[in-house]
Amino acid sequence: MSAKVEFGCLPTAIGSMPHANPAEACAVIMKYLPDIPAWPQLPNRSPEENMVIQFSEGFPGVVSKEDRIRIEPSANFESELEQIDIDCAQGNSHKYDISPEYAAGLYAFLSEAKGSRMVKGQVTGPVTWGLTVTREDGLAALYDDTLAETIAKFLRLKASWQENILRAVAPDTIIFVDEPYLVSLGSVFTPVPEQKVPVLVEEVLKGIKGLKGLHCCGNTNWSIVLDTPIDILSFDAYNYASSLSTHAGKVKSFLERGAGIAWGIVPNEEEALAKESLPSLRDRLEEAMAPFTRDGIRFKQIIAQGLITPSCGLASLSPEVASLALELTAKLSRDLRRRYVA
C-alpha cells in the first residue's frame, strides 16, 4: 500500500441481505451506499448463496446438502487439487468464476453499479471455509494441512476472478476476506493453530490487487489480524469495541502504515436497532473511538481512515429492517462527515 486509505467515514456494507429478489437488494444498496456499494449475498434466495457454499463451486469433490458441505474425493481428486496449485501459480483465475446460480446478487449488481467510482466485494476466508467444510470422515478440512493450503489457493483464485469482474464496473475495488470463525482462536472446542491463520489468510490476499480488507464480527486475537497485510480491518464495533481497544498500540501502528478501520457500529439485530437513533449511534461510536485517542492516535485520523458499516451481514433481518439499518448507516456517515471532514 503506497498511501493512506482516506474514506472519511463513507458508508458501505458487509455483504448479506435478506431479499430473495436480487434487483430489490441492489436497489436498496445503491440508494443508501452510492459511494461504495457492495454486492449482496442472498442466502434466503437459495442455499447456494450461503457464504461458504457460494465460494465452494468448483472445488474438487465438494457436495452440499442443505447447509452441510463436505468433500467426497473422486478417483482424480489428487490431480484436481494439483491443478488448483498450478492455476494459482499461473494466475488462471478466469477458470474460477462464480455462476449466477451461486451469486444472483453479484450479477444483478454488475448492471446496477456500473459507473461507480469504487465498489466492494467479499470472499469467504480460508479459516471459516475450512472449519465449515468437512472431509468424509467428519474432520474439518482446515485440520488437513494439504487441504488447508489448497483451500487458501482456491479462494485466492475466486477473489482474483471477482476483483477482475468488479473492475469492469468501477476503477477502484475493495475485497473483504470474511472470517467470522476467527472467533475460534483460543477456543478449546474448535482449536485453530494461531500460526496457521496469517499464512492461510495472506495466501488469499495475494489474489487481490486493489484494496484488501478482513472482516470478523466477534472477538478474536486482533494482533494476529492487524499484522496481516490488509488495508482495512472491519469489525463489530457495536458489540466488541472494547476488545479491539486492548490492542491500541497495534491499532496505532496499523493506522500509521496507512490502513483504515471499518466501524461496524449499526447493529444487525432488530431488537437492538429499535433502541438506536442517529444521536445514540454517534455517541456509541465516539465512545468506541475514544480509547485510541488516549493512546496517541488523533481523532481526525481515525475519522479520515474510517468507514461506517453495519456490525455484520443483514440477512437475518426483514427487508424493511435491513433497509432501516442501511439508512442509519448512511445518515451516521453524513453526520460524521459534516462534523469532522473538511
N, C-alpha and C positions, 0 to 999 in steps of 0.2 A: 504494500500500500504506500503510495508516494505522497499522499496528502491527507489531511484530516477529513473525515466524513462530517459534514455540517448540514444536518437536516433541519435544524431549528425547530425541533418537535413537530414535524409534519406527521400526519396520521397514516397508519396502514393497518393491515390485519394479519392474523396468524395463518389462516387457511380455511378451515372447515366452516360451512354454512348449512343451515337446516333445510334448505329448499330442495325440492325434487326437480324443479324446472331450472335448468342452467341459465336461461336468459333472465329469469327473475332474480336469481342470485347475483348475476353480473350487473344488472341494473341498479341494485341496492349498493353494491360496491362502488360502481362508478359515480353514483350520486354523492356518497359521503367521503370517498377516498380518491378524488380525481388526481391528486398529485403523485401518489404511489399506490395505485390499485394492485390488489393481489388476486390471483386466480382462485376460484372457490373449489375446494374439495366437497363433494356432495354424498356423504355416506348414507343419507336417507333415501337417495335416489336408487342406489344399488350397492350390494355388498362389495362389489369390485372397487368402490371408491373409499373403502376403509383404508386408513393411511398406510397400513402395511401391505395389504393385498394390492393396492393401487401401484405400488412400486415393486411388485413381485413378478409382474408379467414378463415372461421370457427367461426367468431363472430356471436352470435345469431341474427337472423333477418336481417342481412346485405343484401342489394340489391344494386347493382351498375348498372347504365345505363349511358353509355358513360363515362364522367368524374364525374358524380354525384353519390353520395353514401349516402344511408340513412338506418335507422333501421326500419324495419316493424315487430313489435313483433308478434310472434305466440302464440298459446294457452299455450305453455310450456316455454314462454320467461323467467319468473322469475326463474324457476327451472334451466334453462340453464345458466342464469347469476350466480346462486349459485354454479353451477358445476365448473365454472371458479375459483371462490373463493376456492373451495375445492381442485381443481387441483393445484392451486398456493401454498396452504398450504402444499400439499403433494409432490410438486416438479414433477408433472406429465407432464413435458414439451414435452415428446415424442408424446403426443396427439395433439400438436400444430405445426405441420410441415407446411412448405410452399411447395406446389406441383410444379412440373416442369412447369405447365401451368402458374403459377404466377411468377415464377423466373427461367426462362430458363438459364439466365446468371449465376446464382448460381450453377446449376447442371453442366454446362459446366466447370465452374471454379474448381469444385471439382476434375475433371480429370486433368486439365491443371496445377494446382498449387500444385499438390501432391509432397511432398518432400521439400516444402518451410520451412524456419525457422520460419517465422511469416506471418500471413495473417490478412487482415482486412475485417470486415463485417459492416453492418449497419441495424438499425431498426428505423422506423418512431416513433417519440416521442409522448407522450400522449397529449400534448397541440396541436400539429399540427394535429394529428389524430382526436382529439376531437372537434376541430374547423371546420374541413372539413366534418366530418360525422354528419348528422342531424337526429333528430327524425322525426316521421311522420308529426308533426306539424311545421316542419321547424326550430325548435330551435337546435342550435349546441349541440351535445352530451356533450361537456365539461361543459355546464351550468347545466346539470342534475348531481347532486352530486353522486348519486348512480351509474349512468352510467360511470361517470368520473373515479371513483375508480375501477370499473370492467375493464374499458379500460386499465388502467395502469397495472393491473394484467395480462390481456390478452397479452399485449405487453411484459411484463416481461417473460411470458412463451415462446413467439415467439423468444425473444432474447436468452433465455436459450437453446432452441432447435437448433437455428442457431449456437451458440457457440459450442455446442457439435458436430455438424457435421463438422464444420471447424477444430476442434481439431483432426479429423481423417486425415486431410491434413497436418497440421503443429502443432508443440507442443505449440506455443505461438500465442495468438489471441488478436486482438483489435476489440471491437464492439463500433461503434459510435451510439449514440441516435441522430437522425437528427431532429432538431427543428427550421425550418425556421420561423414558426409562433410566435416564441418568440419576433419577431419584434413588435408584437401587444401589448406587455407590455406597459402600459401607454396610449394606444390608446383609444379615446372616441368612435370609431366606432366598434371595436371588443374588448371590455374590458376584460382583463384576470386578475382575482384576484391574486396579486403577491404572497400571502401566499399559494396559491394552487399549484404554479409551482414546488417548491422544493419537496413537498410531492409526487406529481404525478411522477416527473422525478426520484426521489430516489426509488420509488416502482419498476420502470423498471430496474434501475441499480442493484437492488438486484438479478436479474436473471443472472447477468454477473459475472463470477468468475475471468476471466482474466482482461486485461487492458480495461478500460471503458472510452469512450470519449463522448463529446457532441458537435454537430456542429450547429452553427447558422450563416446564411450567410447575416445577416444585423445587424443593430444597435439594442441593447437591454439593459436591466439593467444587466450589466456584473457582478455586485456584487452578485446578486442572483445566477447566474450561477457558479461563482467561489467558492461559499460557498457549492455547492453540492459536494459529494464525488467522483468526476470524476478524472481520471488520466491525461486526455488530453482535453484541450479546443481547438476546431477547429473553426476558424473564417475567414471571408473575409478580409484579410489584405490588399488587393489591393484597396478596396473602403472604409473600415471602421477602418483602423489602429488607427486613431485619437480618435475614440470613446472608444476603449479599453484603450488608454493611459491615459484617465481621471480617470482610476481606477488603477493607477500604484502601489499604496500601496497594494491593494488586489492581484494584479498580483505578487508582490514580495512575499507575504505570500504563494501564490499558488505554486510558484516555490520552495520556501524554504521547503515546505512539500513534495517535490519530484515530483510534477506534471509537465506536459510539455504543450507546445503550438504548434498546427499545424497551420503554417502560410500560409493562402490561398492567396499567392502573385501572382499567374499566373492567369490572367483574363479568364473568361469563356465566353466572348463576342468576336465575330470575329473582330469587328472594333478595339477594344482595343488591341487584340492580334497582329493585323497587325502593330501596332505602337511600339511594345515592342521587345526587344532583350535581350540577356543574360546580358550585362552590365547594361541596363536600369532597368531590374528587380532586379538585385543585389543592385543597388543604391537605388531603391524604398524600398526594404526590409530592408536594413541597416538604412534607414531614418525612417522606421516604428518601428524599434527596439530601436533607439536612445533615445526616451523619457524615456524608462525604465531604461536605464543605468544611467540617471541623477537622478533616484530615488534610486540608490544604488545597482542595480542588475548588476552583472558582465556580460559583453557582451559574454564571453565564456560560461557562464552558460546558457544564452538564446539559444546559438547555440547548446550546448550539449543536452539541454532538448527540442529541437525543431524538428518538422517535416516540410517538404515543400510539399504543395499541390496546386492544382488549387483552385480558390476562391469558387467554388461550383461545382455542377454536370455539365457534359458536353453534356447532351442530346440535348440541343438546337443548337449545332454546327453540321456541316457536319462531317462525319467520318474522312476526311482528316484534317480538322482544329482541331478536337479533338485529333488526333494523334500529331499534332504540339504542342498543349497545354501540353500533357504529355511529349513530347520530351523536351520542355523548362523546365518543372518541373524537369526532370531527370538531365538536363545539369546544372541547377542552383544548385541543390543538390550537384553534383560532384564538382562544382566550390567552393562552400562554404566549403565542407569537405576538399578539397585540401588546401584552405587558412587557415582554422581555426581549423580543427580537427586533432589532432596528430595521 
